[in-house]
Amino acid sequence: MTRWRKSSRSGSQGDACVELAALPGGVGLRDSKAPDVGHLTLSPACFRKLVEQWK
């Protein structure tokens, strides 16, 4: 079973909620308000670049 974690940067009021999960071959990202819609899977290198751009 995949364990999704809410981002520490997500708002406390339920807005802008992003969840992350370690997936085979990458990192999953999804909207916690619509988890059944699906998710994006990024390679570890792409996820690292995304995080570095937000520093």
PyMOL Python script that loads the backbone (N, CA, C, O; Angstrom):
from pymol import cmd

cmd.read_pdbstr("""\
ATOM      1  N   MET A   1       0.844  -1.190   0.000  1.00  0.00           N
ATOM      2  CA  MET A   1       0.000   0.000   0.000  1.00  0.00           C
ATOM      3  C   MET A   1       0.884   1.246   0.000  1.00  0.00           C
ATOM      4  O   MET A   1       1.876   1.321   0.725  1.00  0.00           O
ATOM      5  N   THR A   2       0.511   2.205  -0.813  1.00  0.00           N
ATOM      6  CA  THR A   2       1.270   3.447  -0.914  1.00  0.00           C
ATOM      7  C   THR A   2       0.936   4.360   0.257  1.00  0.00           C
ATOM      8  O   THR A   2      -0.232   4.555   0.594  1.00  0.00           O
ATOM      9  N   ARG A   3       1.968   4.912   0.866  1.00  0.00           N
ATOM     10  CA  ARG A   3       1.793   5.836   1.999  1.00  0.00           C
ATOM     11  C   ARG A   3       1.987   7.266   1.495  1.00  0.00           C
ATOM     12  O   ARG A   3       3.098   7.671   1.153  1.00  0.00           O
ATOM     13  N   TRP A   4       0.904   8.013   1.454  1.00  0.00           N
ATOM     14  CA  TRP A   4       0.949   9.407   1.021  1.00  0.00           C
ATOM     15  C   TRP A   4       1.150  10.303   2.231  1.00  0.00           C
ATOM     16  O   TRP A   4       0.550  10.087   3.284  1.00  0.00           O
ATOM     17  N   ARG A   5       2.005  11.317   2.070  1.00  0.00           N
ATOM     18  CA  ARG A   5       2.273  12.270   3.154  1.00  0.00           C
ATOM     19  C   ARG A   5       1.949  13.675   2.667  1.00  0.00           C
ATOM     20  O   ARG A   5       2.280  14.054   1.544  1.00  0.00           O
ATOM     21  N   LYS A   6       1.301  14.431   3.530  1.00  0.00           N
ATOM     22  CA  LYS A   6       0.962  15.804   3.188  1.00  0.00           C
ATOM     23  C   LYS A   6       2.197  16.685   3.314  1.00  0.00           C
ATOM     24  O   LYS A   6       2.958  16.567   4.275  1.00  0.00           O
ATOM     25  N   SER A   7       2.389  17.548   2.359  1.00  0.00           N
ATOM     26  CA  SER A   7       3.527  18.456   2.367  1.00  0.00           C
ATOM     27  C   SER A   7       3.459  19.408   3.555  1.00  0.00           C
ATOM     28  O   SER A   7       2.383  19.885   3.917  1.00  0.00           O
ATOM     29  N   SER A   8       4.606  19.681   4.157  1.00  0.00           N
ATOM     30  CA  SER A   8       4.653  20.626   5.279  1.00  0.00           C
ATOM     31  C   SER A   8       4.344  22.047   4.814  1.00  0.00           C
ATOM     32  O   SER A   8       4.054  22.912   5.641  1.00  0.00           O
ATOM     33  N   ARG A   9       4.401  22.302   3.524  1.00  0.00           N
ATOM     34  CA  ARG A   9       4.092  23.627   2.984  1.00  0.00           C
ATOM     35  C   ARG A   9       2.613  23.796   2.653  1.00  0.00           C
ATOM     36  O   ARG A   9       2.187  24.878   2.251  1.00  0.00           O
ATOM     37  N   SER A  10       1.842  22.750   2.818  1.00  0.00           N
ATOM     38  CA  SER A  10       0.401  22.849   2.568  1.00  0.00           C
ATOM     39  C   SER A  10      -0.251  23.719   3.623  1.00  0.00           C
ATOM     40  O   SER A  10       0.187  23.755   4.772  1.00  0.00           O
ATOM     41  N   GLY A  11      -1.284  24.409   3.230  1.00  0.00           N
ATOM     42  CA  GLY A  11      -1.980  25.295   4.158  1.00  0.00           C
ATOM     43  C   GLY A  11      -2.706  24.527   5.239  1.00  0.00           C
ATOM     44  O   GLY A  11      -3.148  23.401   5.011  1.00  0.00           O
ATOM     45  N   SER A  12      -2.833  25.115   6.407  1.00  0.00           N
ATOM     46  CA  SER A  12      -3.516  24.474   7.530  1.00  0.00           C
ATOM     47  C   SER A  12      -5.036  24.543   7.395  1.00  0.00           C
ATOM     48  O   SER A  12      -5.748  23.863   8.134  1.00  0.00           O
ATOM     49  N   GLN A  13      -5.540  25.345   6.476  1.00  0.00           N
ATOM     50  CA  GLN A  13      -6.971  25.501   6.276  1.00  0.00           C
ATOM     51  C   GLN A  13      -7.514  24.542   5.214  1.00  0.00           C
ATOM     52  O   GLN A  13      -8.682  24.640   4.839  1.00  0.00           O
ATOM     53  N   GLY A  14      -6.683  23.618   4.726  1.00  0.00           N
ATOM     54  CA  GLY A  14      -7.140  22.661   3.722  1.00  0.00           C
ATOM     55  C   GLY A  14      -6.948  23.132   2.300  1.00  0.00           C
ATOM     56  O   GLY A  14      -7.350  22.444   1.362  1.00  0.00           O
ATOM     57  N   ASP A  15      -6.340  24.292   2.120  1.00  0.00           N
ATOM     58  CA  ASP A  15      -6.092  24.773   0.764  1.00  0.00           C
ATOM     59  C   ASP A  15      -4.669  24.425   0.341  1.00  0.00           C
ATOM     60  O   ASP A  15      -3.804  24.199   1.188  1.00  0.00           O
ATOM     61  N   ALA A  16      -4.431  24.383  -0.939  1.00  0.00           N
ATOM     62  CA  ALA A  16      -3.103  24.121  -1.499  1.00  0.00           C
ATOM     63  C   ALA A  16      -2.471  22.867  -0.892  1.00  0.00           C
ATOM     64  O   ALA A  16      -1.303  22.880  -0.504  1.00  0.00           O
ATOM     65  N   CYS A  17      -3.244  21.795  -0.814  1.00  0.00           N
ATOM     66  CA  CYS A  17      -2.749  20.564  -0.192  1.00  0.00           C
ATOM     67  C   CYS A  17      -2.091  19.656  -1.225  1.00  0.00           C
ATOM     68  O   CYS A  17      -2.735  19.193  -2.167  1.00  0.00           O
ATOM     69  N   VAL A  18      -0.827  19.417  -1.036  1.00  0.00           N
ATOM     70  CA  VAL A  18      -0.071  18.531  -1.907  1.00  0.00           C
ATOM     71  C   VAL A  18       0.393  17.342  -1.077  1.00  0.00           C
ATOM     72  O   VAL A  18       0.875  17.509   0.043  1.00  0.00           O
ATOM     73  N   GLU A  19       0.247  16.144  -1.627  1.00  0.00           N
ATOM     74  CA  GLU A  19       0.719  14.947  -0.944  1.00  0.00           C
ATOM     75  C   GLU A  19       1.805  14.294  -1.781  1.00  0.00           C
ATOM     76  O   GLU A  19       1.771  14.345  -3.010  1.00  0.00           O
ATOM     77  N   LEU A  20       2.769  13.681  -1.106  1.00  0.00           N
ATOM     78  CA  LEU A  20       3.896  13.012  -1.747  1.00  0.00           C
ATOM     79  C   LEU A  20       3.937  11.555  -1.310  1.00  0.00           C
ATOM     80  O   LEU A  20       3.504  11.210  -0.211  1.00  0.00           O
ATOM     81  N   ALA A  21       4.463  10.708  -2.184  1.00  0.00           N
ATOM     82  CA  ALA A  21       4.642   9.298  -1.844  1.00  0.00           C
ATOM     83  C   ALA A  21       5.853   8.756  -2.584  1.00  0.00           C
ATOM     84  O   ALA A  21       6.116   9.125  -3.728  1.00  0.00           O
ATOM     85  N   ALA A  22       6.581   7.881  -1.918  1.00  0.00           N
ATOM     86  CA  ALA A  22       7.686   7.168  -2.570  1.00  0.00           C
ATOM     87  C   ALA A  22       7.061   6.053  -3.409  1.00  0.00           C
ATOM     88  O   ALA A  22       6.359   5.192  -2.879  1.00  0.00           O
ATOM     89  N   LEU A  23       7.316   6.072  -4.702  1.00  0.00           N
ATOM     90  CA  LEU A  23       6.776   5.075  -5.629  1.00  0.00           C
ATOM     91  C   LEU A  23       7.935   4.351  -6.306  1.00  0.00           C
ATOM     92  O   LEU A  23       9.051   4.869  -6.341  1.00  0.00           O
ATOM     93  N   PRO A  24       7.688   3.184  -6.833  1.00  0.00           N
ATOM     94  CA  PRO A  24       8.755   2.494  -7.570  1.00  0.00           C
ATOM     95  C   PRO A  24       9.248   3.380  -8.727  1.00  0.00           C
ATOM     96  O   PRO A  24       8.483   3.713  -9.632  1.00  0.00           O
ATOM     97  N   GLY A  25      10.484   3.742  -8.687  1.00  0.00           N
ATOM     98  CA  GLY A  25      11.077   4.542  -9.758  1.00  0.00           C
ATOM     99  C   GLY A  25      10.850   6.033  -9.664  1.00  0.00           C
ATOM    100  O   GLY A  25      11.220   6.755 -10.590  1.00  0.00           O
ATOM    101  N   GLY A  26      10.261   6.530  -8.591  1.00  0.00           N
ATOM    102  CA  GLY A  26      10.054   7.963  -8.528  1.00  0.00           C
ATOM    103  C   GLY A  26       9.299   8.442  -7.310  1.00  0.00           C
ATOM    104  O   GLY A  26       9.152   7.737  -6.312  1.00  0.00           O
ATOM    105  N   VAL A  27       8.821   9.681  -7.432  1.00  0.00           N
ATOM    106  CA  VAL A  27       8.074  10.336  -6.365  1.00  0.00           C
ATOM    107  C   VAL A  27       6.698  10.694  -6.911  1.00  0.00           C
ATOM    108  O   VAL A  27       6.590  11.318  -7.967  1.00  0.00           O
ATOM    109  N   GLY A  28       5.647  10.301  -6.195  1.00  0.00           N
ATOM    110  CA  GLY A  28       4.291  10.624  -6.605  1.00  0.00           C
ATOM    111  C   GLY A  28       3.832  11.921  -5.972  1.00  0.00           C
ATOM    112  O   GLY A  28       4.127  12.191  -4.807  1.00  0.00           O
ATOM    113  N   LEU A  29       3.103  12.731  -6.746  1.00  0.00           N
ATOM    114  CA  LEU A  29       2.517  13.974  -6.258  1.00  0.00           C
ATOM    115  C   LEU A  29       1.045  13.961  -6.596  1.00  0.00           C
ATOM    116  O   LEU A  29       0.668  13.605  -7.713  1.00  0.00           O
ATOM    117  N   ARG A  30       0.192  14.351  -5.634  1.00  0.00           N
ATOM    118  CA  ARG A  30      -1.236  14.419  -5.911  1.00  0.00           C
ATOM    119  C   ARG A  30      -1.888  15.516  -5.075  1.00  0.00           C
ATOM    120  O   ARG A  30      -1.308  15.995  -4.101  1.00  0.00           O
ATOM    121  N   ASP A  31      -3.074  15.900  -5.459  1.00  0.00           N
ATOM    122  CA  ASP A  31      -3.883  16.874  -4.749  1.00  0.00           C
ATOM    123  C   ASP A  31      -4.664  16.116  -3.680  1.00  0.00           C
ATOM    124  O   ASP A  31      -5.438  15.216  -4.006  1.00  0.00           O
ATOM    125  N   SER A  32      -4.474  16.463  -2.425  1.00  0.00           N
ATOM    126  CA  SER A  32      -5.142  15.731  -1.344  1.00  0.00           C
ATOM    127  C   SER A  32      -6.652  15.912  -1.358  1.00  0.00           C
ATOM    128  O   SER A  32      -7.378  15.099  -0.786  1.00  0.00           O
ATOM    129  N   LYS A  33      -7.139  16.981  -2.012  1.00  0.00           N
ATOM    130  CA  LYS A  33      -8.583  17.200  -2.089  1.00  0.00           C
ATOM    131  C   LYS A  33      -9.223  16.346  -3.176  1.00  0.00           C
ATOM    132  O   LYS A  33     -10.446  16.206  -3.209  1.00  0.00           O
ATOM    133  N   ALA A  34      -8.411  15.770  -4.070  1.00  0.00           N
ATOM    134  CA  ALA A  34      -8.938  14.955  -5.170  1.00  0.00           C
ATOM    135  C   ALA A  34      -8.024  13.750  -5.411  1.00  0.00           C
ATOM    136  O   ALA A  34      -7.496  13.592  -6.512  1.00  0.00           O
ATOM    137  N   PRO A  35      -7.831  12.906  -4.407  1.00  0.00           N
ATOM    138  CA  PRO A  35      -6.882  11.800  -4.549  1.00  0.00           C
ATOM    139  C   PRO A  35      -7.279  10.761  -5.597  1.00  0.00           C
ATOM    140  O   PRO A  35      -6.417  10.065  -6.134  1.00  0.00           O
ATOM    141  N   ASP A  36      -8.565  10.651  -5.889  1.00  0.00           N
ATOM    142  CA  ASP A  36      -9.013   9.667  -6.871  1.00  0.00           C
ATOM    143  C   ASP A  36      -8.800  10.110  -8.313  1.00  0.00           C
ATOM    144  O   ASP A  36      -8.948   9.310  -9.236  1.00  0.00           O
ATOM    145  N   VAL A  37      -8.454  11.377  -8.513  1.00  0.00           N
ATOM    146  CA  VAL A  37      -8.224  11.896  -9.858  1.00  0.00           C
ATOM    147  C   VAL A  37      -6.936  11.318 -10.450  1.00  0.00           C
ATOM    148  O   VAL A  37      -6.825  11.159 -11.665  1.00  0.00           O
ATOM    149  N   GLY A  38      -5.985  11.012  -9.606  1.00  0.00           N
ATOM    150  CA  GLY A  38      -4.715  10.472 -10.072  1.00  0.00           C
ATOM    151  C   GLY A  38      -3.541  11.228  -9.485  1.00  0.00           C
ATOM    152  O   GLY A  38      -3.704  12.073  -8.604  1.00  0.00           O
ATOM    153  N   HIS A  39      -2.361  10.916  -9.981  1.00  0.00           N
ATOM    154  CA  HIS A  39      -1.154  11.568  -9.477  1.00  0.00           C
ATOM    155  C   HIS A  39      -0.121  11.682 -10.592  1.00  0.00           C
ATOM    156  O   HIS A  39      -0.224  11.029 -11.630  1.00  0.00           O
ATOM    157  N   LEU A  40       0.858  12.511 -10.355  1.00  0.00           N
ATOM    158  CA  LEU A  40       2.016  12.633 -11.240  1.00  0.00           C
ATOM    159  C   LEU A  40       3.144  11.826 -10.628  1.00  0.00           C
ATOM    160  O   LEU A  40       3.294  11.789  -9.407  1.00  0.00           O
ATOM    161  N   THR A  41       3.931  11.185 -11.461  1.00  0.00           N
ATOM    162  CA  THR A  41       5.129  10.504 -10.979  1.00  0.00           C
ATOM    163  C   THR A  41       6.337  11.168 -11.604  1.00  0.00           C
ATOM    164  O   THR A  41       6.470  11.223 -12.827  1.00  0.00           O
ATOM    165  N   LEU A  42       7.214  11.671 -10.758  1.00  0.00           N
ATOM    166  CA  LEU A  42       8.450  12.307 -11.213  1.00  0.00           C
ATOM    167  C   LEU A  42       9.632  11.412 -10.884  1.00  0.00           C
ATOM    168  O   LEU A  42       9.638  10.721  -9.865  1.00  0.00           O
ATOM    169  N   SER A  43      10.624  11.430 -11.750  1.00  0.00           N
ATOM    170  CA  SER A  43      11.854  10.707 -11.440  1.00  0.00           C
ATOM    171  C   SER A  43      12.514  11.388 -10.251  1.00  0.00           C
ATOM    172  O   SER A  43      12.241  12.559  -9.988  1.00  0.00           O
ATOM    173  N   PRO A  44      13.373  10.685  -9.528  1.00  0.00           N
ATOM    174  CA  PRO A  44      14.069  11.335  -8.410  1.00  0.00           C
ATOM    175  C   PRO A  44      14.817  12.601  -8.837  1.00  0.00           C
ATOM    176  O   PRO A  44      14.828  13.589  -8.101  1.00  0.00           O
ATOM    177  N   ALA A  45      15.439  12.581 -10.011  1.00  0.00           N
ATOM    178  CA  ALA A  45      16.181  13.753 -10.481  1.00  0.00           C
ATOM    179  C   ALA A  45      15.249  14.933 -10.759  1.00  0.00           C
ATOM    180  O   ALA A  45      15.578  16.068 -10.414  1.00  0.00           O
ATOM    181  N   CYS A  46      14.099  14.685 -11.374  1.00  0.00           N
ATOM    182  CA  CYS A  46      13.130  15.755 -11.644  1.00  0.00           C
ATOM    183  C   CYS A  46      12.560  16.312 -10.346  1.00  0.00           C
ATOM    184  O   CYS A  46      12.394  17.524 -10.212  1.00  0.00           O
ATOM    185  N   PHE A  47      12.263  15.441  -9.395  1.00  0.00           N
ATOM    186  CA  PHE A  47      11.730  15.906  -8.117  1.00  0.00           C
ATOM    187  C   PHE A  47      12.765  16.766  -7.400  1.00  0.00           C
ATOM    188  O   PHE A  47      12.422  17.801  -6.828  1.00  0.00           O
ATOM    189  N   ARG A  48      14.021  16.346  -7.427  1.00  0.00           N
ATOM    190  CA  ARG A  48      15.095  17.114  -6.792  1.00  0.00           C
ATOM    191  C   ARG A  48      15.184  18.509  -7.416  1.00  0.00           C
ATOM    192  O   ARG A  48      15.319  19.498  -6.695  1.00  0.00           O
ATOM    193  N   LYS A  49      15.110  18.600  -8.744  1.00  0.00           N
ATOM    194  CA  LYS A  49      15.171  19.907  -9.416  1.00  0.00           C
ATOM    195  C   LYS A  49      13.978  20.781  -9.024  1.00  0.00           C
ATOM    196  O   LYS A  49      14.129  21.985  -8.817  1.00  0.00           O
ATOM    197  N   LEU A  50      12.793  20.173  -8.922  1.00  0.00           N
ATOM    198  CA  LEU A  50      11.608  20.910  -8.518  1.00  0.00           C
ATOM    199  C   LEU A  50      11.785  21.496  -7.126  1.00  0.00           C
ATOM    200  O   LEU A  50      11.486  22.669  -6.903  1.00  0.00           O
ATOM    201  N   VAL A  51      12.264  20.699  -6.200  1.00  0.00           N
ATOM    202  CA  VAL A  51      12.477  21.173  -4.824  1.00  0.00           C
ATOM    203  C   VAL A  51      13.541  22.251  -4.778  1.00  0.00           C
ATOM    204  O   VAL A  51      13.392  23.235  -4.054  1.00  0.00           O
ATOM    205  N   GLU A  52      14.612  22.083  -5.539  1.00  0.00           N
ATOM    206  CA  GLU A  52      15.691  23.080  -5.548  1.00  0.00           C
ATOM    207  C   GLU A  52      15.198  24.422  -6.065  1.00  0.00           C
ATOM    208  O   GLU A  52      15.676  25.461  -5.610  1.00  0.00           O
ATOM    209  N   GLN A  53      14.259  24.430  -7.001  1.00  0.00           N
ATOM    210  CA  GLN A  53      13.740  25.690  -7.553  1.00  0.00           C
ATOM    211  C   GLN A  53      12.892  26.445  -6.542  1.00  0.00           C
ATOM    212  O   GLN A  53      12.729  27.658  -6.679  1.00  0.00           O
ATOM    213  N   TRP A  54      12.347  25.775  -5.530  1.00  0.00           N
ATOM    214  CA  TRP A  54      11.491  26.422  -4.546  1.00  0.00           C
ATOM    215  C   TRP A  54      12.242  26.868  -3.305  1.00  0.00           C
ATOM    216  O   TRP A  54      11.631  27.402  -2.379  1.00  0.00           O
ATOM    217  N   LYS A  55      13.537  26.664  -3.263  1.00  0.00           N
ATOM    218  CA  LYS A  55      14.325  27.083  -2.086  1.00  0.00           C
ATOM    219  C   LYS A  55      14.486  28.580  -2.066  1.00  0.00           C
ATOM    220  O   LYS A  55      15.116  29.122  -1.157  1.00  0.00           O
TER     221      LYS A  55
END
""", "prot")
cmd.dss("prot")
cmd.show_as("cartoon", "prot")
cmd.util.cbc("prot")
cmd.orient("prot")
